[in-house]
Amino acid sequence: MKPAVADGTPRTVACDGVPTTQRIEHAPTRLPIDITETPGSTGMVAWQLASVPT
């Protein structure tokens, strides 16, 4: 799959069950997350969002 966060460039992420992270600095109030499937993708996507006070 290829997630794109906050209008960023989609990056390929393997569907192998291994967690991946992406740091977003200066995130907008509403954070869009778009997913583009790739051939052979199976499974599901889960998000854990954390906020660090500044």
PDB file of N, H, CA, C and O in Angstrom:
ATOM      1  N   MET A   1       0.838  -1.172   0.000  1.00  0.00           N
ATOM      2  CA  MET A   1       0.000   0.000   0.000  1.00  0.00           C
ATOM      3  C   MET A   1       0.877   1.227   0.000  1.00  0.00           C
ATOM      4  O   MET A   1       2.074   1.158   0.279  1.00  0.00           O
ATOM      5  N   LYS A   2       0.267   2.348  -0.316  1.00  0.00           N
ATOM      6  H   LYS A   2      -0.705   2.404  -0.543  1.00  0.00           H
ATOM      7  CA  LYS A   2       1.008   3.608  -0.352  1.00  0.00           C
ATOM      8  C   LYS A   2       0.226   4.669   0.410  1.00  0.00           C
ATOM      9  O   LYS A   2      -0.654   5.313  -0.160  1.00  0.00           O
ATOM     10  N   PRO A   3       0.538   4.862   1.709  1.00  0.00           N
ATOM     11  CA  PRO A   3      -0.145   5.922   2.441  1.00  0.00           C
ATOM     12  C   PRO A   3       0.486   7.283   2.156  1.00  0.00           C
ATOM     13  O   PRO A   3       1.696   7.391   1.959  1.00  0.00           O
ATOM     14  N   ALA A   4      -0.345   8.312   2.137  1.00  0.00           N
ATOM     15  H   ALA A   4      -1.329   8.225   2.297  1.00  0.00           H
ATOM     16  CA  ALA A   4       0.113   9.695   2.013  1.00  0.00           C
ATOM     17  C   ALA A   4      -0.535  10.458   3.165  1.00  0.00           C
ATOM     18  O   ALA A   4      -1.758  10.469   3.302  1.00  0.00           O
ATOM     19  N   VAL A   5       0.283  11.086   3.979  1.00  0.00           N
ATOM     20  H   VAL A   5       1.276  11.077   3.868  1.00  0.00           H
ATOM     21  CA  VAL A   5      -0.206  11.794   5.159  1.00  0.00           C
ATOM     22  C   VAL A   5       0.006  13.293   4.983  1.00  0.00           C
ATOM     23  O   VAL A   5       1.080  13.739   4.581  1.00  0.00           O
ATOM     24  N   ALA A   6      -1.037  14.061   5.290  1.00  0.00           N
ATOM     25  H   ALA A   6      -1.910  13.699   5.616  1.00  0.00           H
ATOM     26  CA  ALA A   6      -0.963  15.527   5.250  1.00  0.00           C
ATOM     27  C   ALA A   6      -0.491  16.050   3.898  1.00  0.00           C
ATOM     28  O   ALA A   6       0.390  16.906   3.826  1.00  0.00           O
ATOM     29  N   ASP A   7      -1.085  15.527   2.830  1.00  0.00           N
ATOM     30  H   ASP A   7      -1.801  14.831   2.888  1.00  0.00           H
ATOM     31  CA  ASP A   7      -0.746  15.952   1.466  1.00  0.00           C
ATOM     32  C   ASP A   7       0.708  15.695   1.100  1.00  0.00           C
ATOM     33  O   ASP A   7       1.257  16.355   0.217  1.00  0.00           O
ATOM     34  N   GLY A   8       1.333  14.732   1.781  1.00  0.00           N
ATOM     35  H   GLY A   8       0.887  14.196   2.498  1.00  0.00           H
ATOM     36  CA  GLY A   8       2.715  14.387   1.473  1.00  0.00           C
ATOM     37  C   GLY A   8       2.790  13.426   0.297  1.00  0.00           C
ATOM     38  O   GLY A   8       1.764  12.999  -0.233  1.00  0.00           O
ATOM     39  N   THR A   9       3.976  13.098  -0.097  1.00  0.00           N
ATOM     40  H   THR A   9       4.809  13.445   0.334  1.00  0.00           H
ATOM     41  CA  THR A   9       4.202  12.166  -1.185  1.00  0.00           C
ATOM     42  C   THR A   9       3.922  10.750  -0.698  1.00  0.00           C
ATOM     43  O   THR A   9       4.423  10.364   0.358  1.00  0.00           O
ATOM     44  N   PRO A  10       3.137   9.959  -1.434  1.00  0.00           N
ATOM     45  CA  PRO A  10       2.897   8.577  -1.020  1.00  0.00           C
ATOM     46  C   PRO A  10       4.201   7.797  -0.947  1.00  0.00           C
ATOM     47  O   PRO A  10       5.077   7.947  -1.798  1.00  0.00           O
ATOM     48  N   ARG A  11       4.317   6.965   0.078  1.00  0.00           N
ATOM     49  H   ARG A  11       3.605   6.844   0.769  1.00  0.00           H
ATOM     50  CA  ARG A  11       5.497   6.121   0.185  1.00  0.00           C
ATOM     51  C   ARG A  11       5.034   4.675   0.288  1.00  0.00           C
ATOM     52  O   ARG A  11       4.022   4.388   0.928  1.00  0.00           O
ATOM     53  N   THR A  12       5.767   3.767  -0.338  1.00  0.00           N
ATOM     54  H   THR A  12       6.588   4.000  -0.858  1.00  0.00           H
ATOM     55  CA  THR A  12       5.393   2.361  -0.340  1.00  0.00           C
ATOM     56  C   THR A  12       5.700   1.752   1.015  1.00  0.00           C
ATOM     57  O   THR A  12       6.793   1.923   1.556  1.00  0.00           O
ATOM     58  N   VAL A  13       4.701   1.023   1.567  1.00  0.00           N
ATOM     59  H   VAL A  13       3.813   0.883   1.127  1.00  0.00           H
ATOM     60  CA  VAL A  13       4.853   0.328   2.833  1.00  0.00           C
ATOM     61  C   VAL A  13       4.483  -1.123   2.607  1.00  0.00           C
ATOM     62  O   VAL A  13       3.419  -1.411   2.060  1.00  0.00           O
ATOM     63  N   ALA A  14       5.341  -2.039   3.017  1.00  0.00           N
ATOM     64  H   ALA A  14       6.206  -1.805   3.461  1.00  0.00           H
ATOM     65  CA  ALA A  14       5.082  -3.468   2.831  1.00  0.00           C
ATOM     66  C   ALA A  14       3.922  -3.917   3.717  1.00  0.00           C
ATOM     67  O   ALA A  14       3.777  -3.446   4.845  1.00  0.00           O
ATOM     68  N   CYS A  15       3.106  -4.822   3.206  1.00  0.00           N
ATOM     69  H   CYS A  15       3.223  -5.204   2.289  1.00  0.00           H
ATOM     70  CA  CYS A  15       1.997  -5.413   3.978  1.00  0.00           C
ATOM     71  C   CYS A  15       2.500  -6.693   4.620  1.00  0.00           C
ATOM     72  O   CYS A  15       2.038  -7.782   4.279  1.00  0.00           O
ATOM     73  N   ASP A  16       3.441  -6.572   5.545  1.00  0.00           N
ATOM     74  H   ASP A  16       3.816  -5.687   5.822  1.00  0.00           H
ATOM     75  CA  ASP A  16       4.052  -7.752   6.158  1.00  0.00           C
ATOM     76  C   ASP A  16       3.813  -7.833   7.665  1.00  0.00           C
ATOM     77  O   ASP A  16       4.412  -8.670   8.341  1.00  0.00           O
ATOM     78  N   GLY A  17       2.948  -6.977   8.193  1.00  0.00           N
ATOM     79  H   GLY A  17       2.462  -6.297   7.644  1.00  0.00           H
ATOM     80  CA  GLY A  17       2.634  -7.020   9.615  1.00  0.00           C
ATOM     81  C   GLY A  17       3.629  -6.293  10.499  1.00  0.00           C
ATOM     82  O   GLY A  17       3.448  -6.256  11.716  1.00  0.00           O
ATOM     83  N   VAL A  18       4.663  -5.719   9.931  1.00  0.00           N
ATOM     84  H   VAL A  18       4.810  -5.749   8.943  1.00  0.00           H
ATOM     85  CA  VAL A  18       5.662  -5.002  10.707  1.00  0.00           C
ATOM     86  C   VAL A  18       5.241  -3.535  10.817  1.00  0.00           C
ATOM     87  O   VAL A  18       5.003  -2.883   9.800  1.00  0.00           O
ATOM     88  N   PRO A  19       5.146  -3.005  12.058  1.00  0.00           N
ATOM     89  CA  PRO A  19       4.745  -1.596  12.224  1.00  0.00           C
ATOM     90  C   PRO A  19       5.727  -0.642  11.551  1.00  0.00           C
ATOM     91  O   PRO A  19       6.925  -0.915  11.477  1.00  0.00           O
ATOM     92  N   THR A  20       5.214   0.458  11.073  1.00  0.00           N
ATOM     93  H   THR A  20       4.240   0.680  11.133  1.00  0.00           H
ATOM     94  CA  THR A  20       6.042   1.510  10.495  1.00  0.00           C
ATOM     95  C   THR A  20       5.634   2.835  11.131  1.00  0.00           C
ATOM     96  O   THR A  20       4.505   2.972  11.603  1.00  0.00           O
ATOM     97  N   THR A  21       6.517   3.786  11.148  1.00  0.00           N
ATOM     98  H   THR A  21       7.434   3.675  10.764  1.00  0.00           H
ATOM     99  CA  THR A  21       6.202   5.084  11.758  1.00  0.00           C
ATOM    100  C   THR A  21       6.479   6.203  10.771  1.00  0.00           C
ATOM    101  O   THR A  21       7.252   6.055   9.824  1.00  0.00           O
ATOM    102  N   GLN A  22       5.833   7.308  11.018  1.00  0.00           N
ATOM    103  H   GLN A  22       5.206   7.428  11.787  1.00  0.00           H
ATOM    104  CA  GLN A  22       6.078   8.502  10.216  1.00  0.00           C
ATOM    105  C   GLN A  22       5.870   9.709  11.113  1.00  0.00           C
ATOM    106  O   GLN A  22       4.790   9.892  11.673  1.00  0.00           O
ATOM    107  N   ARG A  23       6.885  10.519  11.251  1.00  0.00           N
ATOM    108  H   ARG A  23       7.764  10.370  10.796  1.00  0.00           H
ATOM    109  CA  ARG A  23       6.815  11.726  12.082  1.00  0.00           C
ATOM    110  C   ARG A  23       6.294  12.876  11.236  1.00  0.00           C
ATOM    111  O   ARG A  23       6.742  13.087  10.109  1.00  0.00           O
ATOM    112  N   ILE A  24       5.349  13.612  11.791  1.00  0.00           N
ATOM    113  H   ILE A  24       4.986  13.441  12.707  1.00  0.00           H
ATOM    114  CA  ILE A  24       4.774  14.758  11.089  1.00  0.00           C
ATOM    115  C   ILE A  24       4.934  15.975  11.988  1.00  0.00           C
ATOM    116  O   ILE A  24       4.356  16.045  13.073  1.00  0.00           O
ATOM    117  N   GLU A  25       5.713  16.914  11.528  1.00  0.00           N
ATOM    118  H   GLU A  25       6.182  16.857  10.647  1.00  0.00           H
ATOM    119  CA  GLU A  25       5.904  18.144  12.289  1.00  0.00           C
ATOM    120  C   GLU A  25       4.999  19.226  11.723  1.00  0.00           C
ATOM    121  O   GLU A  25       4.768  19.286  10.516  1.00  0.00           O
ATOM    122  N   HIS A  26       4.487  20.080  12.605  1.00  0.00           N
ATOM    123  H   HIS A  26       4.675  20.031  13.586  1.00  0.00           H
ATOM    124  CA  HIS A  26       3.614  21.189  12.218  1.00  0.00           C
ATOM    125  C   HIS A  26       2.380  20.677  11.478  1.00  0.00           C
ATOM    126  O   HIS A  26       2.016  21.198  10.424  1.00  0.00           O
ATOM    127  N   ALA A  27       1.739  19.648  12.043  1.00  0.00           N
ATOM    128  H   ALA A  27       2.035  19.225  12.900  1.00  0.00           H
ATOM    129  CA  ALA A  27       0.555  19.061  11.421  1.00  0.00           C
ATOM    130  C   ALA A  27      -0.603  20.057  11.431  1.00  0.00           C
ATOM    131  O   ALA A  27      -0.737  20.850  12.363  1.00  0.00           O
ATOM    132  N   PRO A  28      -1.428  20.014  10.401  1.00  0.00           N
ATOM    133  CA  PRO A  28      -2.601  20.879  10.369  1.00  0.00           C
ATOM    134  C   PRO A  28      -3.634  20.401  11.392  1.00  0.00           C
ATOM    135  O   PRO A  28      -3.506  19.305  11.938  1.00  0.00           O
ATOM    136  N   THR A  29      -4.650  21.216  11.651  1.00  0.00           N
ATOM    137  H   THR A  29      -4.754  22.106  11.207  1.00  0.00           H
ATOM    138  CA  THR A  29      -5.699  20.856  12.596  1.00  0.00           C
ATOM    139  C   THR A  29      -6.399  19.579  12.156  1.00  0.00           C
ATOM    140  O   THR A  29      -6.675  18.706  12.979  1.00  0.00           O
ATOM    141  N   ARG A  30      -6.685  19.466  10.882  1.00  0.00           N
ATOM    142  H   ARG A  30      -6.461  20.176  10.214  1.00  0.00           H
ATOM    143  CA  ARG A  30      -7.253  18.236  10.316  1.00  0.00           C
ATOM    144  C   ARG A  30      -6.138  17.546   9.542  1.00  0.00           C
ATOM    145  O   ARG A  30      -5.499  18.153   8.682  1.00  0.00           O
ATOM    146  N   LEU A  31      -5.911  16.284   9.851  1.00  0.00           N
ATOM    147  H   LEU A  31      -6.430  15.791  10.550  1.00  0.00           H
ATOM    148  CA  LEU A  31      -4.802  15.541   9.252  1.00  0.00           C
ATOM    149  C   LEU A  31      -5.339  14.511   8.254  1.00  0.00           C
ATOM    150  O   LEU A  31      -5.799  13.443   8.659  1.00  0.00           O
ATOM    151  N   PRO A  32      -5.284  14.820   6.958  1.00  0.00           N
ATOM    152  CA  PRO A  32      -5.780  13.857   5.971  1.00  0.00           C
ATOM    153  C   PRO A  32      -4.810  12.680   5.812  1.00  0.00           C
ATOM    154  O   PRO A  32      -3.592  12.860   5.788  1.00  0.00           O
ATOM    155  N   ILE A  33      -5.375  11.477   5.705  1.00  0.00           N
ATOM    156  H   ILE A  33      -6.364  11.331   5.725  1.00  0.00           H
ATOM    157  CA  ILE A  33      -4.593  10.270   5.463  1.00  0.00           C
ATOM    158  C   ILE A  33      -5.238   9.561   4.276  1.00  0.00           C
ATOM    159  O   ILE A  33      -6.386   9.127   4.362  1.00  0.00           O
ATOM    160  N   ASP A  34      -4.514   9.444   3.184  1.00  0.00           N
ATOM    161  H   ASP A  34      -3.581   9.797   3.114  1.00  0.00           H
ATOM    162  CA  ASP A  34      -5.008   8.788   1.972  1.00  0.00           C
ATOM    163  C   ASP A  34      -4.238   7.495   1.740  1.00  0.00           C
ATOM    164  O   ASP A  34      -3.018   7.451   1.897  1.00  0.00           O
ATOM    165  N   ILE A  35      -4.958   6.448   1.366  1.00  0.00           N
ATOM    166  H   ILE A  35      -5.949   6.484   1.239  1.00  0.00           H
ATOM    167  CA  ILE A  35      -4.342   5.143   1.106  1.00  0.00           C
ATOM    168  C   ILE A  35      -4.568   4.769  -0.351  1.00  0.00           C
ATOM    169  O   ILE A  35      -5.688   4.862  -0.853  1.00  0.00           O
ATOM    170  N   THR A  36      -3.505   4.345  -1.032  1.00  0.00           N
ATOM    171  H   THR A  36      -2.595   4.269  -0.624  1.00  0.00           H
ATOM    172  CA  THR A  36      -3.603   3.814  -2.383  1.00  0.00           C
ATOM    173  C   THR A  36      -3.185   2.355  -2.323  1.00  0.00           C
ATOM    174  O   THR A  36      -2.071   2.030  -1.913  1.00  0.00           O
ATOM    175  N   GLU A  37      -4.101   1.473  -2.740  1.00  0.00           N
ATOM    176  H   GLU A  37      -5.006   1.737  -3.073  1.00  0.00           H
ATOM    177  CA  GLU A  37      -3.762   0.052  -2.709  1.00  0.00           C
ATOM    178  C   GLU A  37      -2.783  -0.277  -3.825  1.00  0.00           C
ATOM    179  O   GLU A  37      -2.726   0.405  -4.848  1.00  0.00           O
ATOM    180  N   THR A  38      -2.018  -1.332  -3.607  1.00  0.00           N
ATOM    181  H   THR A  38      -2.064  -1.886  -2.776  1.00  0.00           H
ATOM    182  CA  THR A  38      -1.111  -1.827  -4.629  1.00  0.00           C
ATOM    183  C   THR A  38      -1.495  -3.283  -4.918  1.00  0.00           C
ATOM    184  O   THR A  38      -2.032  -3.956  -4.039  1.00  0.00           O
ATOM    185  N   PRO A  39      -1.233  -3.771  -6.112  1.00  0.00           N
ATOM    186  CA  PRO A  39      -1.597  -5.149  -6.443  1.00  0.00           C
ATOM    187  C   PRO A  39      -1.023  -6.144  -5.430  1.00  0.00           C
ATOM    188  O   PRO A  39       0.155  -6.076  -5.078  1.00  0.00           O
ATOM    189  N   GLY A  40      -1.868  -7.064  -4.967  1.00  0.00           N
ATOM    190  H   GLY A  40      -2.825  -7.119  -5.253  1.00  0.00           H
ATOM    191  CA  GLY A  40      -1.423  -8.088  -4.022  1.00  0.00           C
ATOM    192  C   GLY A  40      -1.525  -7.683  -2.566  1.00  0.00           C
ATOM    193  O   GLY A  40      -1.202  -8.478  -1.684  1.00  0.00           O
ATOM    194  N   SER A  41      -1.966  -6.464  -2.291  1.00  0.00           N
ATOM    195  H   SER A  41      -2.229  -5.817  -3.008  1.00  0.00           H
ATOM    196  CA  SER A  41      -2.100  -6.022  -0.899  1.00  0.00           C
ATOM    197  C   SER A  41      -3.226  -6.778  -0.216  1.00  0.00           C
ATOM    198  O   SER A  41      -4.301  -6.964  -0.786  1.00  0.00           O
ATOM    199  N   THR A  42      -2.970  -7.207   0.999  1.00  0.00           N
ATOM    200  H   THR A  42      -2.096  -7.056   1.462  1.00  0.00           H
ATOM    201  CA  THR A  42      -3.990  -7.868   1.811  1.00  0.00           C
ATOM    202  C   THR A  42      -3.846  -7.390   3.250  1.00  0.00           C
ATOM    203  O   THR A  42      -2.805  -6.854   3.629  1.00  0.00           O
ATOM    204  N   GLY A  43      -4.877  -7.582   4.038  1.00  0.00           N
ATOM    205  H   GLY A  43      -5.723  -8.018   3.730  1.00  0.00           H
ATOM    206  CA  GLY A  43      -4.781  -7.230   5.452  1.00  0.00           C
ATOM    207  C   GLY A  43      -5.526  -5.963   5.761  1.00  0.00           C
ATOM    208  O   GLY A  43      -6.491  -5.611   5.084  1.00  0.00           O
ATOM    209  N   MET A  44      -5.067  -5.268   6.805  1.00  0.00           N
ATOM    210  H   MET A  44      -4.283  -5.554   7.356  1.00  0.00           H
ATOM    211  CA  MET A  44      -5.742  -4.055   7.236  1.00  0.00           C
ATOM    212  C   MET A  44      -4.730  -3.003   7.658  1.00  0.00           C
ATOM    213  O   MET A  44      -3.536  -3.270   7.798  1.00  0.00           O
ATOM    214  N   VAL A  45      -5.250  -1.800   7.855  1.00  0.00           N
ATOM    215  H   VAL A  45      -6.219  -1.583   7.742  1.00  0.00           H
ATOM    216  CA  VAL A  45      -4.415  -0.671   8.262  1.00  0.00           C
ATOM    217  C   VAL A  45      -4.943  -0.155   9.590  1.00  0.00           C
ATOM    218  O   VAL A  45      -6.155  -0.052   9.774  1.00  0.00           O
ATOM    219  N   ALA A  46      -4.058   0.167  10.509  1.00  0.00           N
ATOM    220  H   ALA A  46      -3.073   0.083  10.359  1.00  0.00           H
ATOM    221  CA  ALA A  46      -4.439   0.761  11.792  1.00  0.00           C
ATOM    222  C   ALA A  46      -3.534   1.961  12.044  1.00  0.00           C
ATOM    223  O   ALA A  46      -2.379   1.985  11.620  1.00  0.00           O
ATOM    224  N   TRP A  47      -4.074   2.951  12.737  1.00  0.00           N
ATOM    225  H   TRP A  47      -5.013   2.932  13.082  1.00  0.00           H
ATOM    226  CA  TRP A  47      -3.316   4.165  13.015  1.00  0.00           C
ATOM    227  C   TRP A  47      -3.250   4.380  14.507  1.00  0.00           C
ATOM    228  O   TRP A  47      -4.232   4.144  15.211  1.00  0.00           O
ATOM    229  N   GLN A  48      -2.119   4.819  14.997  1.00  0.00           N
ATOM    230  H   GLN A  48      -1.322   5.010  14.425  1.00  0.00           H
ATOM    231  CA  GLN A  48      -1.974   5.264  16.377  1.00  0.00           C
ATOM    232  C   GLN A  48      -1.385   6.659  16.301  1.00  0.00           C
ATOM    233  O   GLN A  48      -0.242   6.837  15.881  1.00  0.00           O
ATOM    234  N   LEU A  49      -2.165   7.643  16.708  1.00  0.00           N
ATOM    235  H   LEU A  49      -3.093   7.498  17.049  1.00  0.00           H
ATOM    236  CA  LEU A  49      -1.722   9.032  16.641  1.00  0.00           C
ATOM    237  C   LEU A  49      -1.319   9.491  18.027  1.00  0.00           C
ATOM    238  O   LEU A  49      -2.042   9.277  18.999  1.00  0.00           O
ATOM    239  N   ALA A  50      -0.175  10.115  18.110  1.00  0.00           N
ATOM    240  H   ALA A  50       0.413  10.290  17.320  1.00  0.00           H
ATOM    241  CA  ALA A  50       0.310  10.632  19.391  1.00  0.00           C
ATOM    242  C   ALA A  50       0.667  12.090  19.222  1.00  0.00           C
ATOM    243  O   ALA A  50       1.172  12.496  18.176  1.00  0.00           O
ATOM    244  N   SER A  51       0.412  12.866  20.234  1.00  0.00           N
ATOM    245  H   SER A  51       0.002  12.536  21.085  1.00  0.00           H
ATOM    246  CA  SER A  51       0.731  14.277  20.206  1.00  0.00           C
ATOM    247  C   SER A  51       1.720  14.581  21.322  1.00  0.00           C
ATOM    248  O   SER A  51       1.543  14.159  22.465  1.00  0.00           O
ATOM    249  N   VAL A  52       2.743  15.306  20.973  1.00  0.00           N
ATOM    250  H   VAL A  52       2.887  15.648  20.045  1.00  0.00           H
ATOM    251  CA  VAL A  52       3.748  15.699  21.947  1.00  0.00           C
ATOM    252  C   VAL A  52       3.588  17.200  22.176  1.00  0.00           C
ATOM    253  O   VAL A  52       3.727  17.978  21.232  1.00  0.00           O
ATOM    254  N   PRO A  53       3.295  17.630  23.426  1.00  0.00           N
ATOM    255  CA  PRO A  53       3.136  19.058  23.680  1.00  0.00           C
ATOM    256  C   PRO A  53       4.416  19.846  23.365  1.00  0.00           C
ATOM    257  O   PRO A  53       5.530  19.357  23.557  1.00  0.00           O
ATOM    258  N   THR A  54       4.229  21.040  22.891  1.00  0.00           N
ATOM    259  H   THR A  54       3.324  21.437  22.735  1.00  0.00           H
ATOM    260  CA  THR A  54       5.416  21.871  22.595  1.00  0.00           C
ATOM    261  C   THR A  54       5.539  22.974  23.601  1.00  0.00           C
ATOM    262  O   THR A  54       6.469  23.777  23.525  1.00  0.00           O
TER     263      THR A  54
END
